[in-house]
């Protein structure tokens, strides 16, 4: 049987996972329960934004997405409140680092802009 090509969504998840691995440690603390990694939380939060959906709906859709779950090594789904709390715990600095890392993936044409903030 022929394997299916990677979807754009799967490629997005793999890219975000690689960026998350470069941006943050595996766990937020040495006292973490280590049930889910920060990398998995970040991928799920980015996927929620990409799909413009709720936590509950995202997790419901992930039941039907084994390739996405396998890509991030997610053996069981977190509760919606787990993702909501993970988002609240992640510092703005993490999102800035992810943004800066993701910009390096884009092609450049030599034109630059300056932000006033």
Beta strands, then each sheet from edge to edge (+ up, - down):
end
